[in-house]
Amino acid sequence: MGALLWLLIPLVVGVAAGIWAWGTERRDPGPPNHDTWEDLDRYQRLRTVLSAEHRKTA
């Protein structure tokens, strides 16, 4: 009976997650909205700033 109780825990967690998703209206989340070019620009700016800081302290 103890082994079946351990199987009940993931089942309860899954049902609770499903109820939470239904309550927050995340029934069909769809693909994430990523702006790849904006992320790339942000990354390049960060690299530039970090390399400038590294050169300044070296």
Buried (B, 14 or more C-beta within 10 A) or exposed (E): EEEEEEEEEEEEEEEEEEEEEEEEEEEEEEEEEEEEEEEEEEEEEEEEEEEEEEEEEE
